[in-house]
């Protein structure tokens, strides 16, 4: 049951200032209301677009610590005066608020900034209550594409970061909006009111002296009649004379300016009557309604436009086709039928597309099995059925006899989705070639051919990288074995040298302290001779060990050179998943050398056509490269290579992703043929060859 708020209480909520003192006083006035009555009031304010009263009531709930129904609270996000007004109420919520916040993040009627803010609050509550983060990630990923403003992108990035917090010890905790108390959000006392904004303020009332007769015609002095009320109007001044900002929100047709419509939000647009808008405002209102998902209102705006057109051809009926495509995409079948009935037998520009979209909505069961098979293929579902009967491949075969174009589309998708199924992909290429003939196309010129070639090149690069990794591993193992053997030999050498030193020292000591014995002269088996022999043997062992260590050190140096060489080769090779710059597997072509005199270039039609659609920076690079090539600038030749399969044709590198193709006969002719993406080079060469 809806609670009927007294008029004086409603007015007090409208005029209450956004400060702790005024909110506290209002909380005392509303103290007798139950939670159900307050929620009923919030719902009513949201439906009526009472943004200021809604915000004050939310702040009263936060002041009193009142926990609201999550659906009611999240429904206020699109209407509240400022985006942060409901924030303190979310500190009182639990995990049940996450689902309504996700619904708000996906609501078309909310501006993008408020949808992103709802996703941020959902991320905070998810982290707070340790819930599954995947639904939040999905919501943020969907919002990332339309997000352009840096502050919105930052909001989304922080939402994802909050979900991942706690994984790295010692990281700084990200600020939480849902933990801000009301006292930190509002000042203690009302701040001074500002007038106007980025525009020049115009008076909404006549300028009078305090003692002049009042403009209302009462005969009283102005200061004793309308002066006090007019001071409130001055605080709500707009850029249009005679109108306040509130007047323009409620009745934009007071001024003939479409810009007034652009500043309205969804709940304000809903209250507009198309008949009350000026003719110049109707199309702007139609576009704004479409942006907020108010498609029925957009239809009414177009109907009013059509009624006001003095001649039928003055109004572009194509707007109805744009609208019906949006309506069908949103699944609003009843509204789509109303638009179709209104347009009658009018021929749509794309009648087949519209008929197909109607069929999708009216007969969804026809496409259920197709969706199931495609979902298995796209999501890479691994089960017994898909292991031997890959869905996209089967669809290509099933469709080829009767629907060749669909068969080609599914075959391309199957090849791109399953690059490792080489045998299946070769068979799919045969299907593509046959079905292209059915479509009266050349059999071997399909883009899938280039994709298959790239997959083969990538497979070869992978195999080569794996072989080189194995070779590097083998060389590393051999080097480690050699180093271990070398260390062992060095240890043996040190032990032998130590033994040699000891024997030498003993021998020297024996020579010094032992007098010669005449009886020993001439004897060959004296202890001194034995020590001399032992010393020679040790010296020979040392020499042998030193020679062996020298040989092993030379082998180690050779192994290190081989290992370094293999690592350089591996580093220079392209990544396995990156297409090669030159499709040919032959060795890199020699550098082109200037010859003949400089020539004035001619430009082919294909170059002129593609040049018009190039980004400005890429177009400038292309023109600069043409000039340098024509004038034989030395720097351009380092980026120029011949096309081996097309004599007198050359490609010039224009950055990482594009190539300039020229036909050059030194001293006779220079023709600029095209600018193409690097990955299309092989296809271009095949077409020309």
NUBATI-975304 format. One record per residue (C-alpha): residue in three letters; x, y, z. Coordinates in steps of 0.02 Angstrom, whole numbers, plus 32768, in hexadecimal, padded with zeros to 4 digits. Layout:
N
ALAXYZ/...
***
This chain:
689
UNK800080008000/UNK804680AA7FCD/UNK80658125805A/UNK801E81D28035/UNK809D82508073/UNK805682F680B4/UNK8076838A8041/UNK80D783EC80C5/UNK8148835780EA/UNK8169833C8031/UNK819583F3801C/UNK820C83EB80B1/UNK82668357805F/UNK827683BB7FBE/UNK82C384538012/UNK832E83FC8095/UNK83E78422807B/UNK846A839C805F/UNK84C083AF8108/UNK84C3834D81AA/UNK846283D2820B/UNK83CF83D98191/UNK83CB831C8174/UNK83CA82FF8230/UNK833683768244/UNK82D9831F81B6/UNK82FE82758205/UNK82A482B382A2/UNK820C82E4823B/UNK8206823881E7/UNK822881D48285/UNK817681928290/UNK8178814181E3/UNK8190808581D5/UNK820D80328162/UNK81817FFC80EC/UNK813F80AF80E1/UNK81EC80F480BB/UNK820880728034/UNK815E809D7FEA/UNK819181557FE9/UNK8237812D7F95/UNK81DE80C97F0E/UNK816381577EF1/UNK81EE81D97EE6/UNK824D816B7E6A/UNK81B281577DFC/UNK818C82127E01/UNK8240824A7DE9/UNK824882A87E8F/UNK830782A27E91/UNK8329831F7F1D/UNK82A482DA7F94/UNK82E282297F6C/UNK839682557F98/UNK836582A7803D/UNK82FC8210806D/UNK838D819A8047/UNK83FF820480B4/UNK837E81FD8140/UNK837F813E8132/UNK843D813E8142/UNK843381B981D4/UNK83B981468231/UNK841780A58201/UNK837F806081A5/UNK839E7FC68137/UNK83337FD3809A/UNK82F37F508020/UNK83867F3A7FA6/UNK83157F447F0D/UNK82C97FE87F47/UNK837480317F71/UNK83C17FFF7ECA/UNK832980457E6F/UNK835980F17EB3/UNK840480F27E5D/UNK83C0813B7DBB/UNK835681C47E0A/UNK83B882067EA1/UNK83FA82B67E90/UNK84B382887E99/UNK850481E17E76/UNK854C81D37F27/UNK84A981F77F86/UNK847A813E7FA2/UNK852C810B7FD1/UNK851B810E8091/UNK8481809E8085/UNK84E780148034/UNK8554800780D1/UNK84B87FBC8123/UNK84997F3D8099/UNK84CE7E858090/UNK84EE7E0F7FFE/UNK84377E187FC7/UNK84597EC37F7B/UNK84D57E7C7EFB/UNK84537E377E82/UNK83EB7ED97E7B/UNK848C7F3B7E61/UNK84B97ECC7DCD/UNK840B7EEB7D85/UNK84297FA67D97/UNK84D27F957D40/UNK84787F477CAA/UNK83E37FBF7CA9/UNK83D480227C08/UNK837B80B27C60/UNK841480DC7CC9/UNK849F814C7C88/UNK854380F17C6A/UNK859981437CFF/UNK851181077D77/UNK851380587D2E/UNK85CF80507D4C/UNK85B780927DFD/UNK853680087E1E/UNK85B57F877DE1/UNK86397FD27E55/UNK85C47FC57EEC/UNK859C7F117EBC/UNK86577EEA7EB6/UNK86707F357F64/UNK85E47ECE7FB0/UNK86207E317F56/UNK86CE7E467FA2/UNK86857E73804C/UNK861A7DD68059/UNK86907D637FF8/UNK86147D3B7F6D/UNK86327CF67EBD/UNK86897D837E5A/UNK86617D407DAC/UNK85B67D967D98/UNK86097E3D7DC2/UNK86947E207D44/UNK86137DFB7CBD/UNK85B67E9D7CE5/UNK86577F037CE2/UNK86937EB37C3F/UNK85EF7EE37BEB/UNK86027F977C27/UNK86B77FA77BF1/UNK86907FB27B36/UNK861E804C7B3A/UNK868680A07BC3/UNK86EB812D7B77/UNK870281B07BFF/UNK87A281957C66/UNK874781A57D0C/UNK86CC811C7CD9/UNK875880AA7C9E/UNK87B280C77D44/UNK871180997DA2/UNK87057FF47D44/UNK87BE7FCD7D58/UNK87AF7FE57E14/UNK87157F747E18/UNK877B7EE67DCE/UNK880E7F0D7E41/UNK879C7F017EDB/UNK87697E517EA8/UNK88217E1C7EA0/UNK88577E6F7F42/UNK88AB7E057FC6/UNK89097D977F4A/UNK89AA7DFB7F5F/UNK89E47E118014/UNK8A097EC28049/UNK89A77F187FBC/UNK894B7FB97FE4/UNK888F7FA57FFD/UNK882680037F7D/UNK87B080897FBD/UNK86FC804E7FDB/UNK866880BF7FB3/UNK85EF80508012/UNK864F806C80B5/UNK863F812B80B6/UNK85D48167814A/UNK855581F1812C/UNK85BB826A8197/UNK864E825C811D/UNK85DF82788086/UNK857D831180C2/UNK85BB83B38112/UNK858083E481BF/UNK8522847C8180/UNK84D684AF80D9/UNK855684F0805E/UNK853885938003/UNK84C785787F6D/UNK850F85957EC0/UNK84B385DE7E2E/UNK84C5859D7D7B/UNK854F852F7D38/UNK85B9852C7C9B/UNK853B85A07C45/UNK851186597C50/UNK848286717CCC/UNK83E386C67C90/UNK8361870B7D09/UNK82C486A17D19/UNK8265873B7D5E/UNK826287F47D35/UNK82E188637D8B/UNK828888D37E0A/UNK82B789417E9A/UNK827B890E7F47/UNK820389A07F51/UNK81C189917E9E/UNK8111894D7E7E/UNK8113888F7E76/UNK811388417DCA/UNK808187D07DF6/UNK800888657DEF/UNK7FD1885E7EA5/UNK7FF689167EC0/UNK806888F37F54/UNK811E891E7F60/UNK819088997F19/UNK81E8887A7FC1/UNK814088568015/UNK80FB87E77F8D/UNK816087707F1D/UNK821087A17F4F/UNK8231870B7FC2/UNK81F0868C7F43/UNK825286DE7EB6/UNK82F586CB7F18/UNK82DB860E7F12/UNK82BD861A7E57/UNK8360867A7E41/UNK83C085E97E90/UNK837585787E09/UNK83A085ED7D78/UNK83C485A77CCD/UNK841785E77C2F/UNK836E86177BE8/UNK831686B87C1C/UNK826F869D7C70/UNK828A85E47C9B/UNK82D985847D2B/UNK833584E07D1C/UNK82A184877D6D/UNK822A84D57CEE/UNK829684967C5F/UNK829D83E67CA5/UNK81E083DE7CB3/UNK81B7843F7C12/UNK824B84417B99/UNK81D784867B13/UNK81DC85317B6A/UNK827985527B01/UNK829C851C7A4F/UNK834684CD7A75/UNK836E84117A63/UNK83FE84237ADF/UNK837E84297B6D/UNK834E83747B47/UNK840283357B49/UNK841683597C03/UNK837E82F47C39/UNK8387824A7C8D/UNK831481B57C70/UNK829581DD7CF9/UNK828982907CB8/UNK827282587C04/UNK81E481E37C37/UNK817D82797C71/UNK818B82D37BCA/UNK80F782DD7B55/UNK813482DF7A9F/UNK80AB835B7A72/UNK80F483D87AEE/UNK81A083DA7A9A/UNK81D3844F7A0F/UNK81EE84077962/UNK82AB841A796F/UNK82AA83BB7A15/UNK824B832079DB/UNK82D882C67982/UNK834F82ED7A11/UNK82CE82A97A8B/UNK82BB820D7A1D/UNK837781ED7A21/UNK8384820B7ADD/UNK82F181977AFE/UNK834381137A91/UNK83E881247AF0/UNK838F81047B96/UNK832D806F7B53/UNK828780CE7B53/UNK825780887AAA/UNK819B80A27ABB/UNK81B8815B7AE1/UNK822E81627A4C/UNK81A2811D79DD/UNK812A81A37A1D/UNK81AE822879F6/UNK81BB81EA7943/UNK80FF81E5792F/UNK80F5829A7967/UNK818082C878ED/UNK811F82787860/UNK807F82D3788F/UNK80D6837C788F/UNK812E836677E7/UNK80DA83D77767/UNK8102835C76DB/UNK8118829F76E6/UNK81C582A47696/UNK820183277714/UNK820B82A3779C/UNK828882167787/UNK82268174779D/UNK82CC811977B2/UNK82C58147786B/UNK823C80C57880/UNK82AE80407836/UNK833A807278AE/UNK82C08069793E/UNK82757FC0790E/UNK83247F757904/UNK83497FB379B5/UNK82A07F7179F2/UNK82BA7EC679A4/UNK836A7EBD79EB/UNK83217EDF7A98/UNK829C7E587A7E/UNK82047ECB7A8F/UNK81947E6F7A14/UNK80F17ECB7A37/UNK813E7F767A19/UNK81937F36797C/UNK80EB7EFE7938/UNK80A17FA9795D/UNK812D7FFC78FA/UNK81167F81786A/UNK805A7F9F7869/UNK8074805B7867/UNK80ED805477D4/UNK80747FE57773/UNK80B27FA676CC/UNK8147801B76CC/UNK81DE7FC27683/UNK82687FB97705/UNK83187FD976CA/UNK83497F2F7710/UNK82A77ECC7711/UNK82FC7E20771A/UNK835C7E5177B7/UNK82C07E91780D/UNK825B7DF877DA/UNK82E47D87781E/UNK82E77DE478C4/UNK822B7DD378D3/UNK823E7D1978B2/UNK82C27D0C793C/UNK82487D5479BA/UNK81AA7D00797C/UNK81F47C527963/UNK82877C4179DC/UNK82757B8379E2/UNK82B57B77792E/UNK83617BB17963/UNK83737B517A06/UNK83D57ABE79C0/UNK84437B307958/UNK846B7B9879F2/UNK84947AF97A54/UNK85107ABE79D1/UNK85607B6879BC/UNK85707B7C7A78/UNK85CB7AD77A84/UNK86437B0D79FB/UNK86627BBD7A3D/UNK86727B8A7AF4/UNK86E07AF47AC5/UNK86747A787B23/UNK86D279D47B31/UNK8664793A7B36/UNK865478967ADA/UNK85E778E37A52/UNK865779797A2B/UNK86F679107A31/UNK86C878B57991/UNK8643792A794A/UNK867979DE795D/UNK85D87A46794F/UNK86167AD378DD/UNK86667A567867/UNK85C879EF785E/UNK855E7A8A783D/UNK85CF7AB777AA/UNK85B67A09775D/UNK84FA7A067781/UNK84DA7AB07733/UNK854A7A9F7699/UNK84CB7A487625/UNK84417ACA763D/UNK848A7B657691/UNK853A7B7E764A/UNK85577C2C7694/UNK85297BEF7744/UNK85997B57772A/UNK862D7BC876FF/UNK860C7C357798/UNK86077B9F780D/UNK86A07B5177B9/UNK87047BF077D5/UNK86CB7BF4788A/UNK86FB7B3D78A2/UNK87AA7B58785B/UNK87C77BF278C8/UNK87817B9B7963/UNK87E27AF8794F/UNK888B7B2278FF/UNK88DA7A81793E/UNK88627A0F78DF/UNK88CC7A0E7842/UNK8877797D77E9/UNK87C779C1780D/UNK87FC7A6D77D1/UNK88427A29772E/UNK879B79D5770F/UNK873F7A76773A/UNK87A77AD376B8/UNK87677A577638/UNK86B47A7D7671/UNK86D67B387660/UNK871D7B2475B0/UNK86887ABD7577/UNK86057B3175C2/UNK865D7BCA757A/UNK86427B7D74CE/UNK85887B6E74F8/UNK858A7C29751E/UNK85E37C4B7478/UNK86837C8174CF/UNK87367C4F74AC/UNK87557BB17514/UNK88027BDB7557/UNK87F17C92758A/UNK87997C7F7631/UNK87E37CD776CA/UNK87E57C2E7721/UNK88757BFD76AE/UNK88E37C8576F8/UNK88A87C5677A7/UNK88D67BA17788/UNK89817BD57746/UNK899E7C3F77E0/UNK896D7BAD7850/UNK89E97B3E77F3/UNK8A717BC17806/UNK8A4A7BD078BE/UNK8A517B1378D1/UNK8AFA7B0E787C/UNK8B3A7B9A78EA/UNK8AFC7B3C7983/UNK8B537A9D794B/UNK8BF27AFE7924/UNK8BED7B5479CC/UNK8BD37AAE7A25/UNK8C657A5F79C5/UNK8CD57AF379F0/UNK8CA07AE87AA5/UNK8CCD7A307AA7/UNK8D767A587A56/UNK8D967AE17AD6/UNK8D6A7A687B60/UNK8DE079E47B19/UNK8E6E7A637B0A/UNK8E4D7AA27BBA/UNK8E5479F17BFF/UNK8EF479CE7BA1/UNK8F407A717BDE/UNK8F117A477C90/UNK8F5F799A7C7F/UNK8FFE79E87C37/UNK90067A677CC4/UNK8FF079DC7D44/UNK907C79757CF3/UNK90EA7A0F7CEA/UNK90D07A337DA2/UNK90FE797E7DC9/UNK919F798C7D60/UNK91CB7A307DB4/UNK91B679DE7E5E/UNK9226794E7E27/UNK92A779CA7DE5/UNK92A87A2A7E88/UNK92C279887EE9/UNK934F79537E73/UNK93A379FE7E7F/UNK939979F47F3C/UNK93E879457F39/UNK946C79847EC0/UNK94937A147F34/UNK94A779A17FC8/UNK951879277F6A/UNK958079B67F26/UNK95937A007FD3/UNK95CC7959801D/UNK9646793F7F8E/UNK969079EA7FA5/UNK969E79CD805F/UNK96F779268041/UNK9773797A7FCD/UNK979E7A01804B/UNK97AD799C80EC/UNK97EF78F480AC/UNK98AC78EC8086/UNK98DA78857FEF/UNK990D77D08013/UNK999B77917FA4/UNK994E76E57FAB/UNK98AE77287F60/UNK9903777B7ECE/UNK98DD771B7E32/UNK984676C17E7C/UNK97A976DF7E15/UNK972D76A67E98/UNK975A77267F1C/UNK96C7777A7F79/UNK96F478217F26/UNK96E577D57E79/UNK963D77887EA7/UNK95FD78307EE1/UNK963E78817E44/UNK95E078007DDD/UNK9542781A7E44/UNK955478D67E2C/UNK956178C17D70/UNK94C778527D6E/UNK946378D27DD0/UNK949C795C7D5C/UNK946778F47CC8/UNK93BC78D77D18/UNK93AA79927D36/UNK93D779B77C82/UNK935979357C46/UNK92D1797C7CB7/UNK92F67A2D7C7F/UNK92EA79F87BCA/UNK9244799D7BEC/UNK91FE7A337C4B/UNK92327AA57BBB/UNK91D67A347B40/UNK913B7A317BAD/UNK913F7AEE7BC2/UNK91477AFF7B05/UNK90B37A897AF6/UNK90547AED7B79/UNK90747B8E7B19/UNK90357B3B7A7A/UNK8F997AFD7AD3/UNK8F777BA97B1A/UNK8F877BF57A6D/UNK8F0D7B747A28/UNK8E937B937AB8/UNK8E9C7C507AA0/UNK8E817C3B79E6/UNK8DE87BCE7A01/UNK8D9F7C487A7E/UNK8DB97CDA7A05/UNK8D627C77797C/UNK8CD07C5179F1/UNK8CC37D077A27/UNK8CC67D437973/UNK8C3D7CC9793D/UNK8B897D0E7940/UNK8B127CD579C7/UNK8AB27C35799B/UNK8A0C7C9179A1/UNK8A437D267938/UNK8A2E7D29787B/UNK8ACF7D37781B/UNK8AF07DDF77C9/UNK8B147D8D7720/UNK8AA57CFB76EE/UNK8B2C7CA97686/UNK8B957C2676DF/UNK8C2C7C4F7675/UNK8CC27CAA76BD/UNK8CAF7D6476DB/UNK8CBD7DC47638/UNK8D557E30761B/UNK8D487EEA763C/UNK8D0C7F5275A8/UNK8D897FCB755E/UNK8D5D806E7506/UNK8D70806D7449/UNK8D4480E273BC/UNK8D0D819573CE/UNK8C8481CF7448/UNK8BD381C07402/UNK8B2C8215741D/UNK8AB98190746A/UNK8A12815C7420/UNK898481297496/UNK891380947475/UNK885880A07495/UNK8864801F7520/UNK88E5808B757A/UNK88778126756A/UNK87E080C675AA/UNK8836807D7643/UNK8898811D7667/UNK87F7817C7689/UNK87CA81067718/UNK887680FE776A/UNK889581517813/UNK88EB81F97803/UNK899181BE784B/UNK8998812577DA/UNK8968818C7741/UNK89F582067769/UNK8A7181757777/UNK8A38813176CF/UNK8A4F81D87674/UNK8AF981F176C7/UNK8B3181417695/UNK8AFA815F75DF/UNK8B5F820075D9/UNK8BFA81B17624/UNK8BF0811C75AE/UNK8BD7818A7515/UNK8C6A81FB7545/UNK8CDD81697571/UNK8CF181997628/UNK8D6C81227679/UNK8D0181027714/UNK8C6E80B876B4/UNK8CD280297666/UNK8CEA7FD47710/UNK8C2C7FC1771B/UNK8C157F867666/UNK8C157ED1762C/UNK8BE77E817586/UNK8B547E0B7571/UNK8BA37D6D752C/UNK8B077D2E74D4/UNK8AE67DD67481/UNK8B7C7E1B7421/UNK8B967ED7742D/UNK8B1D7EE174C1/UNK8B587F1B756B/UNK8B117F2F761A/UNK8B3F7FC0768C/UNK8B277FB17748/UNK8AB280377791/UNK8AC080077848/UNK8A947F617897/UNK89EE7F3A7843/UNK89E97F877794/UNK8A497F7776EF/UNK8A527FEB7658/UNK8A577F8B75B1/UNK8AAF7FDB751C/UNK8AD37FA67469/UNK8B7D7FEB7437/UNK8BE47FDE7398/UNK8C84803F73BB/UNK8C9180DB7351/UNK8BEE80B772F3/UNK8B5580A97364/UNK8B1D80B7741A/UNK8A6780897443/UNK8A21808A74F5/UNK89A77FF774FC/UNK895C7FE775AA/UNK896D7FF47667/UNK89397F5076BB/UNK893F7F037769/UNK89D57E937782/UNK896C7DF777A0/UNK89187E0C76F5/UNK89BE7E0F7695/UNK89B87D577665/UNK89057D657625/UNK89327E0075C0/UNK89C77DA87570/UNK895B7D137542/UNK88D97D8174F0/UNK895B7DDD7489/UNK89BB7D3F745C/
***
